[in-house]
Amino acid sequence: MKPRFPNTFSALLAGILGLGAVPAMAQSSSVTIYGIYDIGITRVSNIGGHAVTRLDDSIAQGNRLGFRGSEDLGAGLRAFFNLEMGFAGDTGALRQGGLGFGRASIVGLAHKDWGELSLGRQFDQMNASLIRFSPNVTAGVYSATVGDADRVAGNWLNNMVTYKTPVWGGLQLAGQYSFKEDGTSSTNSGRAYSVGATYSNGPFAAGAALTDIRGYTIAPGSLFGVSSFLGAPTAGSIRLDKYRTAGIGAGYTLGKFTLSGLITRTRFENAGASQHLTHFAIPLVYRPTEQWLLEAGFAQSRMEYSRWRNFSLMADYFLSKRTDVYVSANIEKASGEGTSAVIFTLPTSSSNRQTVLRMGIRHRF
């Protein structure tokens, strides 16, 4: 007897190839236009020896304009797509390197029993499975891991195939593979893969993820504020032979409080040299009323002899379900020879300290 594919895979493949018993006419379809616009005033210390005031955007959440749609194909099967662009609120320019749909560009099929298969550009599982346990999910991207070394704040892979299982008793698994193609991808010149798992049961939630990339380009000087990396002075960007990051996170809600924890470890390898960065974060969120959200967080990143500690505070007031105004503060202190403070998305501090104060407004539509 010939071996048989697992039921999940064979059923999903049959749906893709049109071999399943699917009605010829779709029963219903829909397209949604949505977006987020976040902008505010940020005061940053120690940039070139002086404090700087900036009109900064995409801090509480990344600005976006998206189109999401689905079509019911019958028999529990549906087709879906998601196109999403990022934009700079202060200039109107496209983000993600000027890509038209740089935040998401996927199409796929989903079935209530078989799971979901999609193709295109999207976040890897370090973000999808772990972002909810990081301080920057509420306090904003200034609270992210130094240099977003672990990709939890959100990073993309091109040329990707993603499969997600159905939710089984609160547990969902996901696997992603990014093809090498011709080696000119802006996200990975070699192959990449990412796997993740999430679990939710009442007030408790947990997640785990791993991402492995061959040919990953970074600029360690500006990302980490260090004078040397992988045993050599930092100078511009380098393409890593191997990059791997993994993490686990969990959170528990008790009444109006939610306490979370996140631990990640990232390994960089190039030309026979390697080093790693470890990170942990503890955010505490308090919702005294439906209108107010308060957050306090602490995070620490460590790489070789360098260490960065980031303290965050945020007060968010919701004028409606779609519009909120907020104030936030981040203080970062770095230690280690040749190490500067560097809060993600901001210029490197001219010392080992950096303070950021912000007032912002966010509108969802």
RAHU-V308812 format. One record per residue. N is the residue number from 0. RES is the residue in three letters. PSI is psi in whole degrees, -180 to 180 (none if undefined). D_LAST is the distance of its C-alpha to the last C-alpha in Angstrom with 1 decimal. Layout:
<<N & RES & PSI & D_LAST> <N & RES & PSI & D_LAST>>
This chain:
<<0 & MET & 137 & 55.3> <1 & LYS & 145 & 52.5> <2 & PRO & 148 & 49.8> <3 & ARG & 144 & 46.5> <4 & PHE & 155 & 43.0> <5 & PRO & 147 & 41.1> <6 & ASN & -42 & 39.6> <7 & THR & -48 & 36.0> <8 & PHE & -45 & 36.5> <9 & SER & -38 & 38.7> <10 & ALA & -42 & 36.4> <11 & LEU & -41 & 33.4> <12 & LEU & -39 & 35.6> <13 & ALA & -39 & 36.9> <14 & GLY & -41 & 33.4> <15 & ILE & -42 & 32.6> <16 & LEU & 0 & 36.0> <17 & GLY & 21 & 35.6> <18 & LEU & -12 & 38.6> <19 & GLY & 167 & 37.0> <20 & ALA & 86 & 37.5> <21 & VAL & 131 & 34.3> <22 & PRO & 149 & 34.2> <23 & ALA & -30 & 34.2> <24 & MET & 134 & 31.5> <25 & ALA & 144 & 27.9> <26 & GLN & -37 & 27.1> <27 & SER & 158 & 23.3> <28 & SER & 158 & 20.5> <29 & SER & 152 & 16.7> <30 & VAL & 132 & 14.2> <31 & THR & 133 & 10.4> <32 & ILE & 130 & 8.2> <33 & TYR & 170 & 5.4> <34 & GLY & 170 & 5.2> <35 & ILE & 136 & 6.4> <36 & TYR & 112 & 8.5> <37 & ASP & 127 & 11.6> <38 & ILE & 153 & 14.7> <39 & GLY & -177 & 17.8> <40 & ILE & 128 & 21.6> <41 & THR & 133 & 23.8> <42 & ARG & 118 & 27.6> <43 & VAL & 133 & 29.5> <44 & SER & 160 & 33.2> <45 & ASN & 48 & 35.9> <46 & ILE & 109 & 34.7> <47 & GLY & 27 & 38.0> <48 & GLY & 3 & 39.6> <49 & HIS & 160 & 37.2> <50 & ALA & 144 & 34.0> <51 & VAL & 138 & 31.1> <52 & THR & 129 & 28.1> <53 & ARG & 148 & 25.1> <54 & LEU & 102 & 21.7> <55 & ASP & 146 & 20.0> <56 & ASP & 171 & 16.5> <57 & SER & 41 & 15.1> <58 & ILE & -57 & 17.2> <59 & ALA & -41 & 15.4> <60 & GLN & 153 & 13.3> <61 & GLY & 134 & 13.5> <62 & ASN & 141 & 11.3> <63 & ARG & 153 & 10.2> <64 & LEU & 124 & 9.2> <65 & GLY & 161 & 10.2> <66 & PHE & 122 & 11.8> <67 & ARG & 133 & 13.0> <68 & GLY & 160 & 15.7> <69 & SER & 156 & 18.8> <70 & GLU & 128 & 22.0> <71 & ASP & 117 & 24.4> <72 & LEU & 0 & 27.9> <73 & GLY & 164 & 29.8> <74 & ALA & 32 & 32.0> <75 & GLY & 3 & 29.1> <76 & LEU & 140 & 28.1> <77 & ARG & 152 & 24.8> <78 & ALA & 149 & 23.6> <79 & PHE & 161 & 20.3> <80 & PHE & 161 & 18.7> <81 & ASN & 118 & 15.9> <82 & LEU & 125 & 15.6> <83 & GLU & 126 & 13.6> <84 & MET & 148 & 14.4> <85 & GLY & 148 & 14.5> <86 & PHE & 153 & 14.9> <87 & ALA & 120 & 16.7> <88 & GLY & -28 & 15.0> <89 & ASP & -21 & 18.5> <90 & THR & -18 & 19.9> <91 & GLY & 0 & 17.4> <92 & ALA & 154 & 19.5> <93 & LEU & 141 & 18.6> <94 & ARG & -167 & 19.2> <95 & GLN & 45 & 21.2> <96 & GLY & 20 & 24.2> <97 & GLY & 11 & 22.6> <98 & LEU & 141 & 21.8> <99 & GLY & -42 & 19.6> <100 & PHE & 63 & 17.9> <101 & GLY & -20 & 19.2> <102 & ARG & -31 & 16.8> <103 & ALA & 141 & 17.5> <104 & SER & 86 & 19.6> <105 & ILE & 155 & 21.0> <106 & VAL & 148 & 22.4> <107 & GLY & -174 & 24.3> <108 & LEU & 146 & 25.8> <109 & ALA & 146 & 25.5> <110 & HIS & 142 & 27.8> <111 & LYS & -26 & 27.8> <112 & ASP & -23 & 31.3> <113 & TRP & -23 & 31.5> <114 & GLY & -159 & 28.3> <115 & GLU & 132 & 26.0> <116 & LEU & 127 & 27.1> <117 & SER & 157 & 24.9> <118 & LEU & 137 & 26.0> <119 & GLY & -160 & 24.5> <120 & ARG & 129 & 23.0> <121 & GLN & 175 & 21.1> <122 & PHE & 151 & 21.5> <123 & ASP & -178 & 24.9> <124 & GLN & -16 & 25.7> <125 & MET & -37 & 26.3> <126 & ASN & -50 & 22.6> <127 & ALA & -35 & 21.7> <128 & SER & -19 & 24.5> <129 & LEU & -13 & 24.9> <130 & ILE & -33 & 21.8> <131 & ARG & -16 & 21.3> <132 & PHE & 5 & 24.8> <133 & SER & 149 & 24.4> <134 & PRO & -30 & 23.9> <135 & ASN & -5 & 21.3> <136 & VAL & -27 & 18.8> <137 & THR & -42 & 18.5> <138 & ALA & -8 & 20.5> <139 & GLY & 173 & 19.1> <140 & VAL & -17 & 20.8> <141 & TYR & -15 & 23.7> <142 & SER & 6 & 24.9> <143 & ALA & 165 & 25.2> <144 & THR & 143 & 28.6> <145 & VAL & 126 & 30.7> <146 & GLY & 10 & 29.8> <147 & ASP & 43 & 27.4> <148 & ALA & -33 & 30.8> <149 & ASP & 2 & 29.8> <150 & ARG & 12 & 26.4> <151 & VAL & -35 & 24.6> <152 & ALA & -21 & 22.0> <153 & GLY & 113 & 21.1> <154 & ASN & 159 & 23.2> <155 & TRP & 162 & 23.5> <156 & LEU & 136 & 26.4> <157 & ASN & 169 & 27.0> <158 & ASN & 43 & 29.1> <159 & MET & 141 & 28.1> <160 & VAL & 128 & 28.9> <161 & THR & 131 & 27.1> <162 & TYR & 132 & 28.4> <163 & LYS & 134 & 27.0> <164 & THR & 166 & 29.2> <165 & PRO & 169 & 28.2> <166 & VAL & 119 & 27.8> <167 & TRP & 102 & 31.4> <168 & GLY & 37 & 31.8> <169 & GLY & -9 & 28.9> <170 & LEU & 134 & 29.9> <171 & GLN & 137 & 28.2> <172 & LEU & 153 & 29.7> <173 & ALA & 144 & 28.4> <174 & GLY & 140 & 30.4> <175 & GLN & 144 & 29.5> <176 & TYR & 131 & 31.9> <177 & SER & 123 & 31.4> <178 & PHE & 145 & 34.2> <179 & LYS & -39 & 36.3> <180 & GLU & -125 & 36.7> <181 & ASP & 9 & 38.4> <182 & GLY & 11 & 37.6> <183 & THR & 8 & 35.4> <184 & SER & 144 & 32.0> <185 & SER & -11 & 30.0> <186 & THR & -28 & 29.3> <187 & ASN & 123 & 32.7> <188 & SER & -18 & 36.0> <189 & GLY & -173 & 37.4> <190 & ARG & 159 & 36.2> <191 & ALA & 152 & 33.7> <192 & TYR & 159 & 32.8> <193 & SER & 138 & 30.6> <194 & VAL & 151 & 31.0> <195 & GLY & 160 & 29.2> <196 & ALA & 138 & 29.5> <197 & THR & 147 & 27.3> <198 & TYR & 136 & 28.6> <199 & SER & 132 & 27.2> <200 & ASN & 99 & 29.3> <201 & GLY & -124 & 28.3> <202 & PRO & -6 & 28.0> <203 & PHE & 140 & 29.2> <204 & ALA & 149 & 27.4> <205 & ALA & 160 & 28.9> <206 & GLY & 156 & 28.5> <207 & ALA & 149 & 30.6> <208 & ALA & 158 & 30.3> <209 & LEU & 137 & 32.4> <210 & THR & 133 & 31.8> <211 & ASP & 125 & 34.7> <212 & ILE & 136 & 34.6> <213 & ARG & 126 & 37.6> <214 & GLY & 61 & 37.3> <215 & TYR & 124 & 34.5> <216 & THR & 130 & 34.3> <217 & ILE & 162 & 33.8> <218 & ALA & 88 & 34.8> <219 & PRO & -32 & 36.4> <220 & GLY & -50 & 37.5> <221 & SER & -29 & 34.0> <222 & LEU & -41 & 32.2> <223 & PHE & -13 & 34.8> <224 & GLY & 33 & 36.8> <225 & VAL & 154 & 40.1> <226 & SER & -16 & 43.2> <227 & SER & 152 & 44.2> <228 & PHE & 131 & 42.7> <229 & LEU & 38 & 44.6> <230 & GLY & 11 & 47.8> <231 & ALA & 154 & 47.2> <232 & PRO & 143 & 45.9> <233 & THR & 132 & 42.3> <234 & ALA & 99 & 41.9> <235 & GLY & -151 & 38.8> <236 & SER & 152 & 37.2> <237 & ILE & 151 & 39.0> <238 & ARG & 116 & 38.5> <239 & LEU & 140 & 39.2> <240 & ASP & -46 & 41.3> <241 & LYS & 141 & 39.7> <242 & TYR & 130 & 36.7> <243 & ARG & 135 & 36.0> <244 & THR & 146 & 33.7> <245 & ALA & 154 & 33.5> <246 & GLY & 163 & 32.1> <247 & ILE & 150 & 31.8> <248 & GLY & 159 & 29.7> <249 & ALA & 156 & 29.5> <250 & GLY & 153 & 28.0> <251 & TYR & 133 & 29.1> <252 & THR & 125 & 27.4> <253 & LEU & 104 & 30.0> <254 & GLY & -120 & 28.8> <255 & LYS & 3 & 26.4> <256 & PHE & 142 & 27.3> <257 & THR & 120 & 26.2> <258 & LEU & 129 & 28.7> <259 & SER & 164 & 28.2> <260 & GLY & 145 & 30.4> <261 & LEU & 134 & 30.1> <262 & ILE & 130 & 33.0> <263 & THR & 157 & 33.0> <264 & ARG & 128 & 35.9> <265 & THR & 134 & 35.7> <266 & ARG & 130 & 38.7> <267 & PHE & 133 & 39.3> <268 & GLU & 137 & 42.3> <269 & ASN & 131 & 43.8> <270 & ALA & 41 & 47.3> <271 & GLY & -8 & 48.8> <272 & ALA & 152 & 47.3> <273 & SER & 155 & 44.7> <274 & GLN & 166 & 42.9> <275 & HIS & 160 & 40.2> <276 & LEU & 128 & 37.5> <277 & THR & 149 & 36.8> <278 & HIS & 139 & 33.9> <279 & PHE & 151 & 33.2> <280 & ALA & 147 & 30.5> <281 & ILE & 101 & 30.3> <282 & PRO & 142 & 27.1> <283 & LEU & 123 & 27.3> <284 & VAL & 135 & 24.3> <285 & TYR & 126 & 24.9> <286 & ARG & 86 & 22.7> <287 & PRO & -34 & 24.9> <288 & THR & 175 & 22.5> <289 & GLU & -24 & 19.0> <290 & GLN & -26 & 18.0> <291 & TRP & 140 & 19.9> <292 & LEU & 125 & 19.9> <293 & LEU & 139 & 23.0> <294 & GLU & 141 & 24.0> <295 & ALA & 132 & 27.3> <296 & GLY & 155 & 28.1> <297 & PHE & 138 & 31.1> <298 & ALA & 147 & 31.4> <299 & GLN & 132 & 34.4> <300 & SER & 141 & 35.0> <301 & ARG & 132 & 38.6> <302 & MET & 116 & 40.0> <303 & GLU & -120 & 43.8> <304 & TYR & 5 & 44.9> <305 & SER & 145 & 41.6> <306 & ARG & 140 & 39.3> <307 & TRP & 129 & 36.1> <308 & ARG & 128 & 34.9> <309 & ASN & 123 & 31.5> <310 & PHE & 135 & 30.7> <311 & SER & 145 & 27.2> <312 & LEU & 142 & 26.1> <313 & MET & 140 & 22.7> <314 & ALA & 122 & 21.7> <315 & ASP & 126 & 18.0> <316 & TYR & 125 & 17.3> <317 & PHE & 112 & 14.2> <318 & LEU & -28 & 14.0> <319 & SER & -176 & 11.7> <320 & LYS & -19 & 10.0> <321 & ARG & -19 & 6.7> <322 & THR & 132 & 9.0> <323 & ASP & 156 & 12.2> <324 & VAL & 148 & 15.2> <325 & TYR & 159 & 17.8> <326 & VAL & 145 & 21.3> <327 & SER & 159 & 22.9> <328 & ALA & 137 & 26.3> <329 & ASN & 134 & 27.8> <330 & ILE & 125 & 31.6> <331 & GLU & 138 & 33.1> <332 & LYS & 129 & 36.8> <333 & ALA & 154 & 38.5> <334 & SER & 157 & 42.1> <335 & GLY & 142 & 44.4> <336 & GLU & 131 & 46.5> <337 & GLY & 21 & 44.5> <338 & THR & 128 & 41.1> <339 & SER & 156 & 38.5> <340 & ALA & 142 & 35.4> <341 & VAL & 103 & 32.3> <342 & ILE & 133 & 28.8> <343 & PHE & 135 & 26.5> <344 & THR & -7 & 24.9> <345 & LEU & 157 & 27.3> <346 & PRO & 150 & 30.8> <347 & THR & 138 & 33.7> <348 & SER & 151 & 35.3> <349 & SER & 5 & 38.8> <350 & SER & -167 & 40.0> <351 & ASN & 11 & 39.5> <352 & ARG & 151 & 37.0> <353 & GLN & 135 & 33.6> <354 & THR & 137 & 31.5> <355 & VAL & 125 & 27.9> <356 & LEU & 137 & 26.3> <357 & ARG & 143 & 22.7> <358 & MET & 129 & 20.5> <359 & GLY & 166 & 16.8> <360 & ILE & 141 & 13.5> <361 & ARG & 137 & 10.1> <362 & HIS & 131 & 6.6> <363 & ARG & 140 & 3.8> <364 & PHE & none & 0.0>>
